Amino acid sequence: MCADPEELELEEQPELFEHFRFEVDKGQSLLRIDKFLVNRIENVSRSKIQDAADAGNILVNSNPVKSNYKVKPGDIVSIVMTHPPREIELIPQDIPIKIIYEDDDVILVNKDPEMVVHPAYGNYSGTLVNALAWHLKELPLFSSGEARPGLVHRIDKNTSGILVVAKNEKALNKLAKQFFDRTTDRKYIAIVWGSFDEKEGTITGNIGRSLKDRKKMDVFPEGNFGKHAVTHYKVLEELGYLSVVECKLETGRTHQIRVHFAHIGHPIFNDDTYGGDQILKGTTYTKYKQFVQNCFKILPRHALHAKSLAFDHPVTKKRMMFDSELPEDMVKLIEKWKVYLSGRTNEE
């Protein structure tokens, strides 16, 4: 049985996964860690090891070290990356993608809704990474056959918006560290059910896999279950029974925005996982119900867009900020709702 691509497609994954682990022999003489690892990892260059160390991805006894650290007997050395070591083979595909910026180190893409970000079991082709592998097939990082080259963060299949992808190992390590350290700045636009008493607020609550449905996430009380998650929001526009909100992520958990807003009673419009695909606010009039059903057809996905992203360039260290327009389906939904509000009778 194949896994659901939506379940596999995480909004963000800032965790670091251990790829290699070595215990230094008792008889080992003092030796630079880059030399130590080059001798123990197949097909890895010293410069690649040094880039990983510069980004804080080489740990000795659970602490990051630089490439000139000298290992000693009994040290536990590990290399961590932002993706699990188990991957599937990548198939480059000539698929159109919207590139909003590109240089020698990074590429910024405005992902269309319905496009899965990376290949996964049951979903091998047609993804953004398949397209990038074709576009960047001459680069070493993208010709390696790994299933997620250059990818440091993700957004859901049905979420549109901006993603940054690294074009080389140095950029990959530097960007991964920024996402892990939460020094990036990410803002989303969501259309959610209901109106808010407070126009700005913060949603805090641990997020983990639902105990009732493994395809969903849930919010849990502060404690050992789930991971700490914080979402800041600001209401940009009120549309009667809907609100347009700007969301700023302080953390990046799976489905964070979607599950946080559902938790406070404001599911994202047409989110079929968290209840937003039902008519949750409004009147009982048949005309209104038909209007909402027509809106679901205009936007046949959850109304969430990764609008902007800011980060420090991995080489120049210059702060870079990228913004995007709302996708056409969200713009049409907002416009249709405004027309409905302007024509609504007093008794409605």
C-alpha positions in Angstrom: 0.0 0.0 0.0 1.5 3.4 -1.0 1.6 6.2 1.4 -0.6 9.2 0.8 1.6 12.0 -0.9 -0.1 14.6 1.3 0.9 12.7 4.4 4.5 12.5 3.2 4.7 16.1 2.1 5.6 18.1 5.2 5.2 21.8 5.5 8.6 22.2 7.1 11.1 19.8 8.6 13.8 21.6 10.6 15.0 18.5 12.4 18.5 17.2 11.7 19.0 13.5 10.9 22.1 11.6 11.7 23.7 10.2 8.5 27.0 8.9 9.9 28.2 8.0 13.3 31.7 6.9 14.4 33.3 6.2 17.8 37.0 7.1 17.7 39.3 4.1 18.6 41.2 4.1 21.8 44.5 4.0 19.9 43.7 7.0 17.7 46.3 9.7 17.7 45.1 13.4 17.5 43.9 14.0 13.9 41.9 16.8 12.2 38.3 15.8 12.0 38.1 16.5 8.2 41.0 14.1 7.6 39.4 11.6 10.0 36.1 11.6 8.1 37.5 11.6 4.6 39.2 8.3 5.5 35.9 6.8 6.7 33.2 8.0 4.3 33.2 6.7 0.8 33.2 9.2 -2.1 33.4 12.3 0.0 35.8 15.2 -0.5 37.6 17.2 2.2 35.9 20.4 1.0 32.5 18.8 1.4 33.4 17.8 5.0 34.6 21.4 5.7 31.4 22.9 4.3 29.4 20.7 6.6 31.5 21.7 9.6 31.2 25.4 8.7 27.4 25.0 8.8 27.5 23.3 12.2 26.5 19.9 10.9 29.4 17.9 12.2 29.1 17.0 15.9 31.5 15.6 18.4 29.9 14.3 21.5 26.7 16.1 20.4 28.4 19.5 20.0 29.2 21.2 16.6 32.9 21.5 15.8 35.0 23.2 13.1 37.0 21.2 10.5 40.3 21.8 12.4 39.0 20.1 15.5 41.3 17.2 16.4 39.6 14.0 17.3 40.7 12.0 20.4 40.0 8.5 21.7 36.5 7.9 22.8 34.9 10.8 20.8 31.5 10.2 19.2 31.6 11.8 15.8 28.4 12.3 13.8 27.3 14.1 10.6 23.7 15.4 10.6 21.7 16.7 7.7 18.2 18.1 7.2 16.8 15.0 5.5 16.7 11.3 6.4 19.5 9.3 4.8 17.1 6.8 3.2 16.1 8.2 -0.3 14.8 7.0 -3.6 16.4 7.5 -7.0 15.7 10.9 -8.6 14.4 11.1 -12.1 15.1 14.5 -13.8 12.0 15.8 -15.7 11.4 18.7 -18.0 8.6 20.3 -16.1 7.9 24.1 -16.2 8.6 25.9 -12.9 8.3 29.6 -11.9 11.8 30.9 -11.1 11.8 34.3 -9.4 15.6 34.5 -8.7 18.7 32.5 -9.4 22.4 32.9 -9.0 25.4 30.6 -8.6 24.4 29.4 -5.1 20.6 29.6 -4.7 17.4 29.4 -6.8 14.0 30.7 -5.6 10.8 29.1 -7.0 7.2 30.2 -6.7 5.5 26.7 -6.5 2.1 26.2 -8.0 -0.6 24.5 -5.9 -1.0 20.8 -6.6 2.7 20.3 -7.2 4.4 18.0 -4.7 7.8 19.3 -3.6 9.9 16.1 -3.5 9.6 12.5 -4.6 8.4 10.0 -2.1 7.2 6.4 -2.1 4.1 6.2 -4.2 4.9 9.6 -5.7 8.1 9.3 -7.7 7.7 11.8 -10.5 6.2 15.2 -11.4 7.5 16.9 -8.3 9.4 20.2 -8.0 12.6 18.4 -7.3 12.2 16.4 -10.4 11.9 19.7 -12.3 14.9 21.2 -10.6 17.0 18.2 -11.3 16.4 18.8 -15.0 16.9 22.5 -14.8 20.2 22.1 -12.8 21.3 18.7 -14.2 24.8 20.0 -15.0 25.5 20.8 -11.3 27.2 18.1 -9.1 24.6 18.4 -6.4 21.8 17.7 -8.8 23.5 14.9 -10.7 24.1 12.8 -7.7 20.8 10.9 -7.9 19.7 11.8 -4.4 16.0 12.4 -4.1 16.1 15.8 -2.5 19.2 17.7 -3.7 19.4 21.3 -2.4 16.1 21.1 -0.5 16.2 22.8 2.9 12.5 23.3 3.5 9.2 22.3 2.1 5.6 23.3 1.8 2.5 21.1 1.4 1.4 19.9 -2.0 -1.7 22.1 -2.0 0.1 25.2 -0.6 1.5 27.6 -3.2 4.4 29.9 -2.8 8.1 30.6 -2.3 10.8 28.0 -1.8 14.6 28.5 -1.7 16.8 25.7 -3.0 20.6 25.4 -2.7 22.7 24.8 -5.8 25.8 23.5 -4.1 26.9 21.8 -0.9 28.2 25.0 0.8 24.9 26.8 0.2 22.9 23.8 1.3 24.7 23.6 4.6 24.5 27.3 5.3 20.8 27.5 4.4 20.0 24.4 6.4 21.6 25.9 9.5 19.6 29.1 9.1 16.3 27.2 9.0 17.4 25.1 11.9 18.4 28.2 13.9 15.1 29.9 12.9 16.9 33.0 11.5 14.8 33.0 8.3 11.7 35.1 8.1 8.7 33.4 6.5 5.2 34.9 6.0 2.1 33.2 4.6 -1.3 34.4 3.6 -4.3 32.3 4.6 -8.0 32.7 4.1 -9.7 31.2 7.1 -13.3 30.7 8.4 -14.7 33.3 10.8 -13.9 36.7 12.2 -11.5 37.6 15.0 -12.1 39.7 18.1 -8.4 40.4 18.3 -6.8 41.6 15.0 -3.4 40.3 16.0 -2.4 37.3 18.0 -0.2 34.3 18.7 -1.1 30.7 18.6 1.0 28.4 20.8 0.6 24.7 21.2 2.6 21.5 20.7 2.0 19.8 17.4 2.3 16.0 16.8 0.7 13.2 14.9 -3.0 12.8 15.8 -3.7 9.8 18.1 -6.8 9.1 16.1 -5.7 9.6 12.5 -2.0 9.3 11.5 -2.5 11.4 8.3 -3.4 14.4 10.5 -1.6 16.5 13.0 -3.1 17.7 16.3 -2.4 20.2 19.0 -1.5 18.9 22.4 -1.0 20.6 25.8 2.6 21.7 26.7 4.4 18.6 27.7 6.2 15.6 26.3 3.9 14.9 23.4 4.4 16.8 20.1 6.8 19.6 19.4 6.7 23.2 20.5 5.1 25.4 17.8 4.3 29.1 17.6 2.4 31.0 14.9 1.9 34.7 14.9 -1.0 36.2 12.9 -2.5 39.5 11.8 -5.9 40.0 10.2 -5.4 41.8 6.9 -9.0 41.9 5.6 -12.5 40.8 6.9 -14.8 39.2 4.5 -17.9 38.6 6.6 -17.7 34.9 7.3 -14.1 34.7 6.2 -10.9 36.5 7.1 -7.6 37.0 5.2 -4.7 36.7 7.6 -1.0 37.0 7.5 0.9 34.3 9.3 4.5 34.5 10.5 6.1 31.2 11.5 8.3 31.2 14.6 8.7 27.4 14.3 8.1 25.1 11.3 6.1 22.0 12.2 4.2 19.7 9.9 0.9 21.4 8.8 1.6 24.1 11.5 -0.6 26.9 10.2 -3.4 24.6 9.1 -3.6 22.7 12.4 -3.1 25.8 14.6 -5.9 27.7 13.0 -8.2 24.7 13.1 -7.4 24.4 16.8 -8.6 27.9 17.6 -11.8 27.4 15.5 -10.7 29.1 12.3 -9.9 26.3 9.8 -8.4 27.3 6.5 -11.0 27.7 3.8 -11.4 24.4 1.9 -8.9 22.5 3.9 -10.3 19.0 3.6 -7.9 17.6 6.2 -8.8 19.9 9.1 -12.5 20.6 8.4 -12.3 23.8 6.3 -14.2 22.1 3.4 -17.5 22.4 5.3 -19.7 25.5 5.5 -18.7 26.6 9.0 -20.0 30.2 9.1 -22.9 32.0 7.5 -26.6 31.7 6.9 -28.9 28.7 6.3 -30.1 30.1 3.0 -29.9 27.8 0.0 -28.5 30.6 -2.1 -25.6 31.1 0.4 -24.8 27.4 0.5 -24.7 27.3 -3.3 -22.4 30.4 -3.3 -20.0 28.7 -0.9 -20.0 25.5 -3.0 -19.1 27.6 -6.0 -16.2 29.1 -4.0 -14.9 25.7 -3.2 -14.8 25.0 -7.0 -12.9 28.3 -7.6 -10.3 27.3 -5.1 -10.2 23.5 -5.0 -7.5 23.3 -2.3 -6.7 24.9 1.1 -6.3 28.6 0.8 -2.7 29.0 1.9 0.2 30.7 0.2 3.8 31.1 1.2 4.1 34.7 0.3 7.5 35.9 1.4 10.9 34.5 2.5 13.9 36.3 3.9 17.3 34.8 4.6 21.0 35.6 4.6 22.7 34.7 1.3 24.9 31.6 2.0 27.9 33.2 0.3 27.6 37.0 0.4 25.8 36.9 3.8 23.6 39.8 2.5 20.1 39.7 3.8 17.7 38.8 0.9 14.0 39.2 0.9 11.6 37.8 -1.7 7.9 38.4 -2.1 5.2 37.0 -4.4 1.7 37.8 -5.6 -1.2 35.9 -4.3 -2.1 33.0 -6.8 -5.0 33.5 -9.1 -7.4 31.1 -7.3 -7.0 32.9 -4.0 -7.5 36.3 -5.7 -10.6 35.1 -7.4 -12.0 33.8 -4.1 -11.5 37.1 -2.3 -13.0 39.0 -5.2 -16.1 36.7 -5.4 -16.6 37.0 -1.6 -16.5 40.8 -1.8 -19.1 40.8 -4.6 -21.3 38.6 -2.5 -21.0 40.9 0.6 -21.8 44.0 -1.4 -25.0 42.4 -2.7 -26.1 40.7 0.5 -29.5 41.8 1.6 -30.1 43.2 5.1 -32.1 40.1 6.2 -29.1 37.9 5.3 
